[in-house]
Amino acid sequence: MTSLMQISDPHFGTERAEVVQALLALVRQEAPEIIVLSGDITQRATPAEFAKARAFADRLAPAAVLVIPGNHDIPLLNLMARALTPYANFRRAFGDDLEPRYLSADWFVVSVNTTRRWRHKDGDVSAAQVERVAAQLRVASPKQARVVVVHQPVAVPSNEDSGDLLHGREAAVRRWADAGADVIIGGHIHLPCVLPLHETMHGLSRRIWCVQAGTAVSSRVRRQAGNSVNLLRHDAGVGAGDVATIGRGQTIVERWDHDAARGSFVRVAAQALPLSGGAGDA
């Protein structure tokens, strides 16, 4: 069994030092194959904040690290930089690829930059991005867990957060489901949850899950959720027991919360995600 750790919304510049150390200890303990940083890496997109974030990412080795920007990773107050070079500081820290992907025997991870310089908070996915991701997903193998990474959510647990939903999400979810996606992971709302999109969006062609992470290390926590990360475990050798999903394996998502009394992250929930067969399985 191999694992993917999702670290979202660390907001370096507002990080809590003791939580950062606890998270690094969790990384050493669980030794994930890949770690995904799903946006809002910094608070105000400054060079100093990105330097802190880069130093943190360097300490995640030997795991592969995939990083995408969030809306906080574009300068807010420097209007010239926001208009002309919105990702300059992000690129200096993490490279030019704003939509990286990771492929291995067990994982097929593709990402989408859902930020826009003309949007302060909201995210957007374009038709071109939808088609690019769909084309990539179609070449995945049956044994790979197929994960799409976004920043703003494609689903939320309550109406309170509906204003933060990703623009263009419905067309994207339908197209990516048709292409074989299993999970769409995101952040932005600082509220961890697992939502079955196939139960809330009528007519989807297969099971597909929305997995949201809380803020990993920031002091900007919500009242109902503290610091947390997600760990997705995938075992390609475990069958689901029916003809439609034979060979897809099993994926489990675990939520790990920071426990201040213990000074460590502890597992507080685990949920199996039944995977569908279908597109990409030929």
N, C-alpha and C positions, 0 to 999 in steps of 0.2 A: 504494500500500500504506500502511495506517495501523497504528498500534501502540498496545497497552495495556501499561503497566508495572505489575507487581505488586510492591509493597513490603510486606513482612509483618514482624510482630514486631520493630519497631525498639526497643521497650522504652526509650523516653526516660527518662533517669535512670541508664541503664547504657550510653549511646551512646558510641562511639569517635569523637572529633572528626575525625580524619583520614579515617575511613570515610564520615562524613556529607559531608564536602567532596568526596570522590571520587564519591559517589552524585549529588550535585548537578551535578557535571561530566558524569556519564553522562546525566542528564536533559537537560542543555543539548545534549549531543552527539546524542542519539537523538530528541529532541523528540516524545515520545509524545502522542497525542491525549488519552488519559485515563490517570490514575495511580490505582490502587486500593491503599488501605492496609487490609490484611485482618486487622486486630485486633492486640491487645497493643501498642497505641500507646505505652503507658507501662509503667513497672515497678510502681509502687504507686498509680497513679491520683491523684496529688497535684496541686493547682493548679499548682505550679511545673513539674512534669513535663509537664502538658498545655500550659502556656505555651511550653515548648520545642518540643513537637510542633506546635503551631499556627504558631509562627515558621518551622519547617521546611516545613510545608505551604504557607505563603504564598510560599515561594521556589520552588515547583514550577510557578508560572504561566509560560506561559499554558495549560498543560495543565489539563483538568478534573480535579478531585480528588474521589474517592469514598472515604469512611472509615466503617468499622464498628468497634464495640468488640470487644475480646477479654476473656478472663477477668481479665487483669491490669488492665483499665480500670475495674474495680469495686473500691471500697476494701476492703482485706483486714482491716485492724486496727480501723478505725472501724466497729464493728458497728451503731451507730445509723444512720449514713449508708448502710451496705450494705443495711440492712433497709428504710429509708424513701425514700432518694433515691440509689439506686445509680449512676445515670448523670448526676448533677448536674454534676460536673466535666467529663465528656465533652461534655455539651450546651453548657456555657459555651464550650468551645473549638471545637466543630464543628457546633453547631446541634442542633435537637430531633429531626431525622430519624435514627433508628437503623438504618433499612433503606432507604437511598437507592438510586436507580437512575439510569442514564445511557443515553440513546438517541441514536444518530446514524445516518448512512447505513450505516455499517459495523459498529456495535456495538450490542448489546442486552444491557445489564448490569444485573442485579437482585441485591439483596443480602438476607441473612438475619441477624438478630441471634441468634446461637446461644448467647449467654451467659445465665446465670440467676443471680440473686442468691443462691439457696439452694445453688448448686453452686460449690465452690471452684475446680475445675479443668475438670471435664467440661462438654461442651456438649450442647444439646438442640434439636431442631427439632420444633415442634408440628404437628398436623394442619392447623390453620388457616394456619400459615406455608407448609406444603407446598402447600396449595390456592391460596393467594394467588400464590405464585411460578408455579405451573402456569398459572393464568389469565393472568398477565402474559406468559409465554413464548408463549402461543398466538397472540398478535397480532404477533409478530416477523415480519419479511419474510425471504424466502429468502436475500437477500444479506447479512443481518446475522449476525455471529458471536454466538452466544447464550451468555452467561457468567453463571453463578450464583456469588456470592461468599459464603463462610462463613468462620468462624474455625477451629473444630475440624474435623479431616479426615473425609471420607467414605470414605477408603481410606488404608492405610499400606503401606510397602514390606516391613515385617517384623513378626513377632510381638512384637518388643520394644516397639513403639509401639501395640499393639492396645488397650491400656487407655485411649488418648486418642481413640479413635474417637467420632464424633458419635452421640449417642443419637437413634434414629429415622431413621438414615441410609438404611437399605434401602428403606423405604417412600418416602422423599423421592427417592432416585435413580431409582426405578422411575417415579414420577409425573412427575418432571421430564424424564426421557427420553421418556416418552410425549408430553409437551408440547413437545418439540423442543429441549431443552438440548443444547449441544455440549460445554461445559467447566464443571466445578465447581472453583473455585480456593479454596485455603485455606492456613492456616499452622499455628501452635500447636506443632508438633513440631520446628521449626527444622531440617527435613531436606528439601531440595529433591528432587522426583521427579515423573515423569509416569507415570500408571498408567491402562491401558485398562480402564475399569469393565465394558465389554461383554465382556471376556474373563474376568472374575473373578466377575461376578454373572450367574447363569444366567437366561436368558429376557428380557433387556432388548430393547426394541423397536428400538433404534438404537445407533449408536456414540456413546459419551459418555466423556469423559476427566476424570480427576482430576489437577489440576496443583497441586502443593504447593511453597511457597516456603520458603527458609531465613530466618534472621534477617538483616535488611538491614544494620543498623549496630550492633547490641548486642555487648557483650563476652561475652554468654551464648551462645557458639557451642558446637556439639557437636564431639566429637572427629573425626568423619568428615566434617564440613561446616563451613566458615567462613561469613563474611558473603556473602550472595548475594541477587539479585533475579531475577525472571522478566520477560521481554519477549515478549508475544504479538503477532505480526504477522499481519494479515489482509488479503488481497487478494480483494475480491469479484469482480474481473474475471477470475480464473483458475479455469477449470472443472476438475472432478475427472475428467472424461472418461467418465462413465457416465450413463445416463439417470436413475438414482435420485438423483444428487447434482448434476445440471446446475444451474448458477446459484448454488451454495453457496459457490463460491470456495475459497480455500486459507488455512489457518491454520497458522502455525509458532510453536512455543514455544522461546524461547532462554533459557538459563541464563547469567547473568553473575555471576562471582565476584570478590570483592575480592582483588587481588594486592598484597600489602604491599610487595614489592620494587619494583613499578612505581608504587605509589601510586595505582592506578586500578582500575576494574572492567573485566574482560576477559571476552569470550564464550568459554565453555568447552564448550557443547553446544547443539545445535539439533535439533529433532525436528518433522517434519510431522505434523499431526493430520488425518487424513482425516475429512471431515464427512459425515454422513448427510443425506438428504432426510427428508421425513416431516412431522410435526406442525408447523403454523405456516407451511408452504410453499405453501398454497393461494393 
